[in-house]
């Protein structure tokens, strides 16, 4: 709306690594904002402390605003840790951190979240908000306020969803799909390159038509629709549903 031009940078390979040299090379005097997402959808990867420090150093002598999408902040697994932009002085002074109650509590249709930002940036955000979102649904606010009174309801989410991830991965053992365990979010990428060379969009459609199971082709997220032969599955499901899904996937050859 303000004439900004997106400059997209593709994360590299099936592990979705960041080429920080490429990032640095894309920054010019016209750069106004950088957008990141950690834990990352669709890959399930969490940015490391070293990566966040690298970003902090990269933006040190600039006036670039950082928009940090951290909606899966409480859903992180194993020995990984979520490193918020708010935890790094050089980033927090320029960061707008986005959080989501809907994502945190797997109640996405409620569409309620919040921002954390320095006072100067927040003043600008409020000007825009008041002409775009007059107010948030009152019963939803009351419900989340009540639910948040017990911190374990969000602090224990990592172990809750890790159990789901581990169960899903154990159930598909012996299938033709390959997986690197997700570090965060409630998504798991499955590599199907040993099954077929079909483009991921076509293969995902065939899985729906022939097997009755739905997934998201990861190329839909990628720059120029680069296809790593991966599909994204959501494991925020009942154990019964996970079992049924795994049974179907093991039949796919």
BAFI-3210 file (N, C-alpha, C; in Angstrom, 3 decimals, decimal comma, padded with zeros to 6 digits):
// residues 253
n [1|2|3|4|5|6|7|8|9|10|11|12|13|14|15|16|17|18|19|20|21|22|23|24|25|26|27|28|29|30|31|32|33|34|35|36|37|38|39|40|41|42|43|44|45|46|47|48|49|50|51|52|53|54|55|56|57|58|59|60|61|62|63|64|65|66|67|68|69|70|71|72|73|74|75|76|77|78|79|80|81|82|83|84|85|86|87|88|89|90|91|92|93|94|95|96|97|98|99|100|101|102|103|104|105|106|107|108|109|110|111|112|113|114|115|116|117|118|119|120|121|122|123|124|125|126|127|128|129|130|131|132|133|134|135|136|137|138|139|140|141|142|143|144|145|146|147|148|149|150|151|152|153|154|155|156|157|158|159|160|161|162|163|164|165|166|167|168|169|170|171|172|173|174|175|176|177|178|179|180|181|182|183|184|185|186|187|188|189|190|191|192|193|194|195|196|197|198|199|200|201|202|203|204|205|206|207|208|209|210|211|212|213|214|215|216|217|218|219|220|221|222|223|224|225|226|227|228|229|230|231|232|233|234|235|236|237|238|239|240|241|242|243|244|245|246|247|248|249|250|251|252|253]
n.u [000,825|002,057|003,891|006,034|008,545|008,768|011,613|012,626|014,119|015,291|015,306|017,808|018,057|016,863|016,908|016,467|018,290|019,866|021,357|023,451|025,223|024,021|021,739|022,882|023,869|021,562|020,633|020,092|020,357|017,730|016,328|013,806|012,514|012,883|011,720|011,227|010,703|010,324|009,816|009,868|007,497|007,002|008,909|009,480|011,748|013,876|015,353|018,738|020,619|023,002|022,378|020,476|022,076|023,811|022,068|021,426|023,884|024,088|022,113|022,901|024,006|021,968|018,721|016,732|013,619|012,621|010,448|009,258|008,011|006,730|004,889|004,767|006,120|005,962|005,920|008,099|010,814|012,692|016,094|016,098|015,693|013,569|014,522|013,771|013,395|013,129|014,892|017,395|019,333|020,086|018,239|015,712|015,179|014,380|012,438|009,295|007,431|005,459|002,808|000,608|-002,415|-004,232|-002,640|-000,938|-002,700|-003,838|-006,211|-006,998|-008,997|-010,037|-008,494|-006,842|-004,304|-001,173|001,054|004,446|006,433|008,806|008,049|007,832|007,439|005,127|003,263|002,815|001,757|-000,653|-002,090|-002,654|-004,041|-006,443|-008,048|-008,391|-008,926|-011,432|-012,149|-011,450|-013,151|-015,182|-015,994|-013,982|-011,647|-012,132|-012,188|-009,538|-008,123|-008,937|-008,020|-005,273|-004,476|-003,286|-000,072|001,119|-000,398|000,533|003,294|003,858|003,375|005,263|006,197|003,764|003,083|005,387|005,154|003,081|004,343|006,450|004,984|003,647|005,855|006,949|004,898|004,902|007,180|008,984|007,613|007,704|008,345|010,569|011,944|013,136|013,116|010,870|011,769|010,194|006,884|003,656|004,009|005,221|007,640|007,661|009,706|009,364|010,881|011,873|009,735|008,407|008,932|007,204|005,958|005,516|002,984|001,313|001,629|000,600|-002,067|-002,740|-002,505|-004,710|-006,861|-006,477|-005,842|-007,067|-005,939|-004,749|-002,303|000,173|001,768|005,119|006,387|004,655|005,215|007,698|010,210|009,816|008,553|010,211|010,958|011,409|010,604|008,916|006,339|004,044|002,807|000,299|000,498|-001,092|-003,339|-005,835|-004,800|-005,949|-006,578|-003,971|-002,980|-004,597|-003,875|-001,129|-001,302|-002,373|-000,319|001,737|000,957|001,485|003,388]
n.v [-001,213|001,149|001,332|-000,356|-002,789|-006,205|-008,166|-011,201|-013,995|-017,162|-019,872|-022,372|-025,579|-028,847|-028,657|-026,065|-023,849|-020,661|-018,400|-016,229|-014,478|-013,937|-012,658|-010,338|-009,204|-008,393|-006,217|-002,799|000,814|001,404|-000,408|-001,055|-002,712|-005,898|-009,225|-011,991|-015,431|-017,477|-020,083|-021,765|-021,772|-023,284|-025,215|-026,018|-025,336|-023,921|-020,808|-020,426|-019,312|-018,218|-017,490|-015,481|-013,630|-013,076|-011,821|-009,615|-008,270|-007,747|-005,851|-003,764|-001,098|000,198|001,588|-000,200|-001,780|-004,626|-007,199|-009,668|-012,739|-014,730|-016,696|-019,371|-019,642|-021,024|-023,630|-025,809|-028,138|-030,998|-030,367|-027,835|-024,251|-021,419|-018,391|-015,256|-012,169|-010,147|-010,702|-009,829|-007,035|-005,312|-006,018|-005,880|-003,172|-002,397|-004,091|-005,532|-007,760|-010,501|-012,311|-015,080|-016,060|-017,812|-019,585|-020,581|-021,984|-023,746|-022,919|-021,616|-020,345|-018,364|-016,123|-014,231|-012,238|-010,645|-007,801|-006,945|-004,187|-001,431|001,756|003,945|002,692|001,278|003,297|004,103|001,730|001,568|003,694|002,741|000,405|001,269|002,097|-000,104|-002,434|-002,287|-003,300|-006,184|-009,263|-009,513|-011,762|-013,580|-012,322|-012,402|-015,154|-016,005|-014,503|-015,693|-018,322|-018,004|-017,673|-019,816|-020,577|-022,973|-023,830|-022,736|-022,892|-025,582|-026,528|-027,327|-029,931|-031,268|-031,116|-032,241|-034,893|-035,602|-035,207|-037,101|-039,453|-039,522|-039,719|-042,147|-043,863|-043,812|-045,126|-047,328|-046,687|-045,290|-042,700|-040,089|-038,410|-035,550|-034,823|-032,321|-029,152|-027,346|-025,784|-027,146|-028,742|-031,165|-031,985|-034,228|-036,173|-037,277|-038,277|-040,808|-042,149|-041,062|-038,988|-037,008|-033,638|-031,729|-030,545|-031,969|-034,562|-034,269|-033,774|-036,216|-037,881|-037,079|-037,757|-040,526|-041,724|-040,392|-038,558|-035,475|-032,948|-030,302|-029,001|-028,125|-026,427|-024,372|-022,444|-021,571|-019,515|-018,847|-021,244|-023,435|-026,866|-029,270|-031,836|-032,354|-032,641|-030,980|-031,900|-031,704|-032,340|-031,776|-033,281|-035,712|-038,746|-040,937|-040,036|-039,525|-042,116|-043,298|-041,752|-042,365|-045,084|-044,931|-043,557|-045,430|-047,177|-045,994|-046,214]
n.w [000,000|000,544|-001,415|-001,144|-002,010|-002,122|-001,352|-001,939|-000,279|-000,697|001,508|002,029|000,545|001,709|004,419|005,007|005,434|006,163|003,990|004,957|003,806|001,387|002,340|003,489|001,161|-000,100|001,249|000,998|000,631|000,394|001,844|004,154|005,947|007,506|007,401|009,451|010,491|013,153|015,520|012,364|009,776|006,710|007,535|010,137|011,496|013,992|014,597|015,508|018,423|017,582|014,973|015,391|016,685|014,627|012,870|014,439|014,478|011,772|011,295|012,821|012,324|010,979|010,008|009,814|010,248|012,095|011,492|013,322|013,193|015,509|016,176|016,868|019,240|021,722|021,047|020,813|020,478|021,833|022,490|021,614|021,578|021,767|020,449|020,945|019,153|020,924|022,946|022,350|022,565|020,411|018,512|019,722|020,028|017,556|016,758|015,806|017,325|016,592|017,975|018,741|020,094|019,029|017,442|019,446|021,136|019,407|018,190|015,857|014,366|015,945|015,726|017,227|018,565|019,466|019,490|020,224|020,734|020,456|021,994|020,164|017,665|018,260|018,570|015,950|014,934|016,365|015,279|012,730|013,356|014,581|012,530|011,041|012,540|014,594|017,111|019,189|019,323|022,115|023,897|023,180|024,094|026,861|027,272|026,623|028,507|030,876|030,485|030,386|032,969|034,158|033,852|032,980|030,901|028,584|028,849|028,975|026,490|024,590|025,303|025,135|022,373|021,309|022,025|020,327|017,843|018,009|018,224|015,756|013,987|014,808|014,148|011,363|010,704|008,652|006,418|003,041|003,173|004,215|007,062|008,826|012,157|013,207|014,585|015,848|015,956|014,837|012,667|010,321|008,003|005,288|003,268|000,022|-002,006|-002,608|-003,469|-005,723|-008,641|-009,116|-009,284|-006,283|-005,933|-007,669|-006,632|-004,040|-004,638|-005,775|-003,569|-002,121|-003,838|-004,372|-001,941|000,110|001,916|003,124|002,473|002,493|-000,305|-000,286|-002,040|-002,533|-000,691|-001,348|-002,960|-006,362|-006,528|-005,901|-005,756|-003,430|-003,172|-000,950|001,517|003,675|006,782|009,314|012,722|014,839|015,963|017,008|018,666|017,508|014,918|014,009|013,962|011,982|009,779|009,555|008,945|006,385|005,013|005,092|003,193|000,834|-001,990]
ca.u [000,000|002,961|004,850|007,172|008,835|009,338|012,841|012,513|015,338|014,933|016,112|018,540|018,036|015,772|017,009|016,066|019,325|019,889|022,611|023,534|025,945|023,012|020,912|023,648|023,976|020,271|020,353|020,530|019,906|016,267|015,722|013,090|012,067|013,210|010,725|011,682|009,699|010,923|009,976|009,540|006,482|006,578|009,989|009,582|013,091|014,018|016,594|019,645|021,106|024,052|021,725|019,872|023,185|024,291|021,094|021,612|025,079|023,825|021,237|023,423|024,204|020,909|017,433|015,785|012,686|012,536|009,147|009,611|006,834|007,092|003,600|004,931|007,166|005,851|005,861|009,489|011,050|014,010|016,973|016,064|015,132|013,116|015,238|012,960|014,094|013,060|015,956|018,659|019,187|020,179|017,046|014,485|014,917|013,859|011,602|007,876|007,289|004,069|002,459|-000,746|-003,103|-004,845|-001,624|-000,456|-003,669|-004,428|-007,581|-006,620|-010,134|-010,368|-007,761|-006,474|-002,888|-000,690|002,376|005,338|007,296|009,200|006,950|007,711|006,831|003,771|002,391|002,433|000,900|-001,966|-002,779|-003,163|-004,988|-007,743|-008,875|-008,489|-009,563|-012,007|-011,978|-011,383|-014,342|-015,094|-015,952|-012,676|-010,700|-012,422|-011,815|-008,079|-007,679|-009,185|-007,184|-003,861|-004,186|-002,425|001,051|001,467|-001,191|001,364|004,678|003,986|002,922|006,328|006,170|002,489|003,149|006,477|004,592|002,338|005,335|007,145|004,034|003,449|007,066|007,106|003,858|005,189|008,412|008,766|007,009|008,673|008,603|011,710|011,687|013,999|012,154|010,618|012,315|009,137|005,579|002,984|004,136|006,318|007,879|008,000|010,385|008,809|011,704|012,102|008,471|008,072|009,528|006,110|005,990|004,817|001,572|000,624|001,633|-000,330|-003,422|-002,957|-002,724|-006,097|-007,789|-006,309|-005,651|-007,917|-005,167|-004,387|-001,064|000,469|003,017|005,973|006,768|003,734|005,819|009,057|010,452|009,762|007,966|011,246|010,344|012,361|009,913|008,492|004,974|003,895|001,689|000,014|000,297|-001,952|-004,533|-006,024|-003,968|-006,687|-006,377|-002,568|-002,857|-005,240|-003,045|000,099|-001,672|-002,516|000,988|002,549|000,480|001,917|004,665]
ca.v [000,000|002,302|001,255|-001,213|-003,886|-007,367|-008,783|-012,536|-014,802|-018,564|-020,678|-023,302|-027,024|-029,487|-028,294|-024,659|-023,027|-019,278|-017,905|-014,884|-013,640|-013,479|-011,683|-009,089|-008,651|-007,849|-004,994|-001,572|002,042|001,461|-001,430|-000,447|-003,723|-007,298|-010,101|-013,345|-016,295|-018,556|-021,286|-021,461|-022,471|-024,665|-026,185|-026,459|-025,052|-022,805|-020,060|-020,604|-018,098|-017,659|-016,848|-014,235|-012,704|-012,671|-010,846|-008,410|-007,589|-007,323|-004,675|-002,874|000,297|000,553|001,991|-001,205|-002,370|-006,082|-007,792|-011,022|-013,598|-015,741|-017,216|-020,729|-019,487|-021,986|-024,995|-026,088|-029,521|-031,574|-029,440|-026,538|-023,158|-020,284|-017,148|-014,137|-010,922|-009,302|-011,075|-009,293|-005,577|-004,671|-006,341|-005,478|-001,744|-002,176|-005,241|-005,741|-009,207|-010,938|-013,520|-015,512|-016,976|-018,849|-020,578|-021,193|-022,920|-024,511|-022,439|-020,582|-019,597|-017,230|-014,993|-013,207|-012,260|-009,365|-007,337|-006,309|-003,285|-000,206|002,724|004,754|001,860|000,929|004,452|004,013|000,548|001,882|004,555|001,891|-000,557|001,827|002,265|-001,416|-003,366|-001,404|-003,964|-007,638|-009,920|-009,453|-013,084|-014,189|-011,714|-012,917|-016,568|-016,127|-013,943|-016,721|-019,491|-017,664|-017,576|-020,946|-020,520|-024,270|-024,044|-022,406|-023,290|-027,025|-026,898|-028,000|-031,369|-031,789|-031,307|-033,160|-036,239|-035,813|-035,352|-038,376|-040,525|-039,535|-040,221|-043,578|-044,599|-043,923|-045,892|-048,407|-046,147|-044,821|-041,286|-039,809|-037,205|-034,993|-034,338|-030,886|-028,523|-026,550|-025,692|-028,453|-029,253|-032,078|-032,202|-035,579|-036,250|-038,410|-038,422|-042,221|-042,709|-040,583|-037,726|-036,078|-032,356|-031,877|-030,177|-033,099|-035,703|-033,993|-033,971|-037,653|-038,458|-036,790|-038,496|-041,974|-042,247|-039,685|-037,858|-034,143|-032,326|-029,053|-029,053|-027,078|-025,469|-023,237|-021,444|-021,253|-018,576|-019,489|-022,570|-024,466|-028,111|-030,172|-033,128|-032,420|-032,276|-030,581|-032,514|-031,147|-033,425|-031,317|-034,098|-036,754|-039,930|-041,798|-039,495|-039,755|-043,530|-043,538|-041,104|-043,150|-046,309|-044,596|-043,197|-046,627|-047,883|-045,246|-046,730]
ca.w [000,000|000,608|-002,508|-000,806|-002,940|-001,433|-001,864|-001,357|-000,174|-000,490|002,429|001,177|000,693|002,440|005,839|005,076|006,039|005,692|003,433|005,517|002,851|000,435|003,054|003,572|-000,185|-000,530|001,986|000,330|001,292|000,291|002,696|005,277|006,903|007,274|008,010|009,749|011,129|013,939|014,710|010,980|008,999|006,935|007,740|011,519|011,999|014,932|014,431|016,638|019,077|016,724|013,829|015,852|016,937|013,300|012,386|015,258|013,978|010,394|011,306|013,868|011,921|010,033|010,570|009,333|011,215|012,027|011,791|013,747|013,354|016,510|016,640|017,410|020,252|022,824|020,502|020,440|020,892|022,126|023,200|020,944|022,358|020,969|020,720|020,483|018,832|022,124|023,879|021,865|022,651|019,108|017,732|020,411|019,848|016,215|016,398|016,055|017,521|016,431|018,709|018,415|021,003|018,200|017,114|020,679|021,701|018,309|018,039|014,895|013,827|016,817|015,143|018,211|018,919|019,972|019,083|021,187|019,964|021,156|022,086|018,945|016,633|018,678|018,319|014,545|014,785|016,904|014,320|011,656|013,918|014,937|011,327|010,388|013,477|015,604|018,393|019,143|019,856|023,571|024,544|022,928|025,030|028,204|027,309|026,695|029,788|031,893|030,208|030,609|034,401|034,511|032,910|032,402|029,696|027,426|029,085|028,779|025,143|023,859|025,590|024,631|020,921|020,983|022,129|019,085|016,763|018,161|017,934|014,306|013,342|015,114|013,437|009,926|010,484|007,694|005,198|002,044|003,443|005,085|007,853|009,859|013,149|013,317|015,788|016,449|015,283|014,827|011,305|010,033|006,584|004,856|001,979|-000,732|-003,214|-002,910|-003,939|-007,062|-009,080|-009,392|-008,563|-004,999|-006,064|-008,294|-005,718|-002,941|-005,176|-005,959|-002,247|-001,747|-004,695|-004,330|-000,584|001,061|002,944|002,631|002,944|001,795|-001,069|000,277|-003,081|-002,469|000,194|-001,771|-004,040|-007,688|-006,331|-005,901|-005,299|-002,788|-003,003|000,445|001,853|005,071|007,491|010,635|013,686|015,944|015,767|018,019|018,424|016,583|013,578|013,646|013,636|010,694|008,756|009,405|008,235|004,961|004,454|004,945|001,994|-000,347|-002,506]
c.u [000,856|004,033|006,073|007,325|009,445|010,603|012,942|013,852|014,930|015,870|016,631|018,345|016,875|015,799|016,706|017,049|019,296|021,281|022,747|024,325|024,966|022,103|021,613|023,721|022,696|019,925|020,931|020,053|018,386|015,558|015,093|012,713|012,593|012,189|011,334|010,553|010,417|010,107|009,271|008,486|006,800|007,650|010,039|010,941|013,094|015,355|017,446|020,031|022,145|023,452|021,104|020,946|023,766|023,366|021,230|022,799|024,861|023,026|021,756|023,464|023,172|019,682|016,335|014,924|012,676|011,125|009,394|008,347|007,222|005,850|003,678|005,942|007,137|005,859|007,233|009,929|012,516|014,850|017,002|015,386|014,666|013,863|014,457|013,840|014,112|014,210|017,319|018,546|019,196|018,996|015,786|014,161|014,338|012,797|010,126|007,700|005,803|003,855|000,986|-001,299|-003,716|-003,870|-001,177|-001,404|-004,411|-005,918|-007,540|-007,797|-010,520|-009,593|-007,482|-005,005|-002,474|000,677|003,133|006,310|007,716|008,086|006,751|007,052|005,382|002,799|001,916|001,487|-000,521|-002,765|-003,400|-004,262|-006,381|-008,631|-009,007|-009,218|-010,125|-011,878|-011,899|-012,602|-014,247|-015,088|-014,621|-011,633|-010,892|-011,960|-010,305|-007,548|-007,838|-008,222|-005,725|-003,497|-003,304|-001,284|001,397|000,694|-000,456|002,815|004,902|003,604|003,982|006,288|004,884|002,579|004,314|006,009|003,809|003,298|005,997|006,228|003,832|004,659|007,273|006,099|004,156|006,518|008,112|008,070|008,100|008,985|009,798|011,475|012,866|013,074|012,072|011,177|011,260|007,942|004,843|002,926|005,356|006,436|008,233|008,560|009,877|009,646|011,996|010,833|008,216|008,818|008,450|006,344|005,130|003,330|000,778|000,538|000,648|-001,776|-003,739|-003,203|-004,162|-007,058|-007,707|-006,259|-006,499|-007,177|-004,629|-003,099|-000,880|001,777|003,898|006,401|005,874|004,301|007,115|009,116|010,519|009,274|009,011|010,710|011,417|011,760|009,564|007,028|004,911|002,634|001,537|-000,252|-000,477|-003,321|-004,677|-005,124|-004,643|-006,492|-004,943|-002,353|-003,443|-004,389|-001,776|-000,179|-001,818|-001,156|001,878|002,135|000,973|003,294|005,064]
c.v [001,259|002,254|000,418|-002,356|-005,054|-007,877|-010,148|-013,264|-016,229|-019,227|-021,894|-024,773|-027,533|-029,193|-026,813|-023,798|-021,621|-018,927|-016,448|-013,937|-013,093|-012,429|-010,328|-008,402|-008,030|-006,539|-003,792|-000,364|002,183|000,456|-000,783|-001,460|-005,081|-008,142|-011,480|-014,116|-017,440|-018,815|-021,150|-022,388|-022,241|-025,636|-026,756|-026,178|-023,837|-022,117|-020,222|-019,259|-017,414|-016,939|-015,511|-013,188|-012,193|-011,604|-009,526|-007,598|-007,018|-006,019|-003,548|-001,407|000,757|001,079|001,018|-001,726|-003,875|-006,513|-009,270|-011,813|-014,760|-016,448|-018,636|-020,755|-020,547|-023,434|-025,334|-027,375|-029,825|-030,575|-028,070|-025,509|-022,068|-019,035|-015,996|-012,940|-009,996|-009,561|-010,499|-007,773|-004,878|-004,949|-005,794|-004,004|-001,419|-003,205|-005,056|-007,249|-009,567|-012,249|-013,838|-016,451|-018,126|-019,952|-021,332|-022,274|-023,725|-024,203|-021,297|-019,770|-018,409|-015,972|-013,871|-013,350|-010,906|-009,048|-006,815|-005,461|-002,107|000,837|003,507|003,966|001,528|002,073|004,451|002,857|000,863|002,782|003,737|000,963|000,044|002,101|000,955|-002,439|-002,526|-002,011|-005,471|-008,197|-010,094|-010,826|-013,802|-013,634|-012,271|-014,372|-016,737|-015,584|-014,967|-017,891|-019,236|-017,555|-018,722|-021,030|-021,862|-024,540|-023,610|-022,843|-024,781|-027,481|-027,661|-029,503|-032,007|-032,088|-032,223|-034,603|-036,590|-036,046|-036,718|-039,555|-040,660|-040,139|-041,717|-044,415|-044,763|-044,633|-047,095|-047,948|-045,704|-043,337|-041,150|-038,489|-036,845|-034,372|-032,819|-030,346|-027,715|-026,469|-027,021|-029,017|-030,161|-032,233|-033,662|-035,529|-037,488|-038,751|-039,880|-042,906|-042,354|-039,288|-036,706|-034,745|-032,456|-031,512|-031,349|-034,290|-035,491|-034,165|-035,458|-038,341|-038,220|-037,696|-040,012|-042,547|-041,534|-038,999|-036,556|-033,640|-031,029|-029,217|-027,861|-026,049|-024,230|-022,114|-020,868|-020,237|-019,347|-020,927|-023,692|-025,694|-029,050|-031,565|-033,360|-032,018|-031,922|-031,211|-031,852|-032,300|-032,960|-031,964|-035,081|-037,943|-040,888|-041,347|-039,717|-041,210|-043,852|-042,956|-041,911|-044,451|-046,084|-044,344|-044,433|-047,460|-047,230|-045,730|-046,007]
c.w [000,000|-000,471|-002,216|-001,800|-002,167|-002,128|-001,192|-001,356|000,167|000,514|001,672|001,564|001,526|003,932|006,057|005,869|005,429|005,197|003,869|004,619|001,805|001,079|003,105|002,221|-000,691|000,175|001,254|001,129|001,253|001,207|003,924|006,361|006,499|008,032|008,227|010,433|011,835|015,201|013,362|010,386|007,520|007,429|009,154|012,133|012,922|014,702|015,685|017,252|018,204|015,517|014,232|016,158|015,624|012,731|013,141|014,757|012,584|010,353|012,201|013,461|010,894|010,779|010,158|010,482|011,008|012,404|012,070|014,073|014,267|017,053|017,191|018,549|021,354|022,347|019,941|021,131|021,226|022,910|022,543|021,836|021,401|021,396|020,098|020,136|020,041|023,088|023,491|021,777|021,297|018,203|018,392|020,186|018,476|015,825|016,730|016,136|017,477|017,167|018,483|019,483|020,217|017,838|018,367|021,179|020,634|018,174|017,027|014,369|014,708|016,428|016,146|018,582|019,471|019,390|020,294|020,381|020,827|021,058|020,790|017,824|016,991|018,433|016,865|014,285|015,253|015,971|013,194|012,171|014,101|013,725|010,546|011,255|014,625|016,994|018,174|019,860|021,374|024,253|024,350|023,888|026,443|028,336|027,441|028,024|030,912|031,723|030,553|032,090|034,889|033,495|032,270|031,113|028,435|027,610|028,853|027,376|024,357|024,062|025,070|023,136|020,514|021,065|020,864|017,915|016,821|017,815|016,425|013,598|013,609|014,330|011,951|009,652|009,599|006,431|004,242|002,212|004,397|005,810|008,734|010,889|013,212|014,628|016,535|015,521|015,436|013,422|011,169|008,523|006,342|003,444|001,236|-001,968|-003,567|-003,429|-005,390|-007,355|-009,421|-008,675|-007,304|-005,075|-006,642|-007,343|-004,574|-003,401|-005,333|-004,619|-001,773|-002,526|-004,506|-002,910|000,473|002,180|002,358|003,269|002,165|001,028|-000,694|-000,769|-003,069|-001,605|-000,396|-002,908|-005,363|-007,601|-006,425|-005,171|-004,756|-002,556|-001,527|000,576|003,342|005,652|008,860|011,603|014,928|015,796|016,929|017,674|017,451|015,145|013,108|013,235|012,272|009,562|008,489|008,649|006,743|004,330|004,236|003,729|000,705|-000,767|-003,783]
res [x|x|x|x|x|x|x|x|x|x|x|x|x|x|x|x|x|x|x|x|x|x|x|x|x|x|x|x|x|x|x|x|x|x|x|x|x|x|x|x|x|x|x|x|x|x|x|x|x|x|x|x|x|x|x|x|x|x|x|x|x|x|x|x|x|x|x|x|x|x|x|x|x|x|x|x|x|x|x|x|x|x|x|x|x|x|x|x|x|x|x|x|x|x|x|x|x|x|x|x|x|x|x|x|x|x|x|x|x|x|x|x|x|x|x|x|x|x|x|x|x|x|x|x|x|x|x|x|x|x|x|x|x|x|x|x|x|x|x|x|x|x|x|x|x|x|x|x|x|x|x|x|x|x|x|x|x|x|x|x|x|x|x|x|x|x|x|x|x|x|x|x|x|x|x|x|x|x|x|x|x|x|x|x|x|x|x|x|x|x|x|x|x|x|x|x|x|x|x|x|x|x|x|x|x|x|x|x|x|x|x|x|x|x|x|x|x|x|x|x|x|x|x|x|x|x|x|x|x|x|x|x|x|x|x|x|x|x|x|x|x|x|x|x|x|x|x|x|x|x|x|x|x]
***
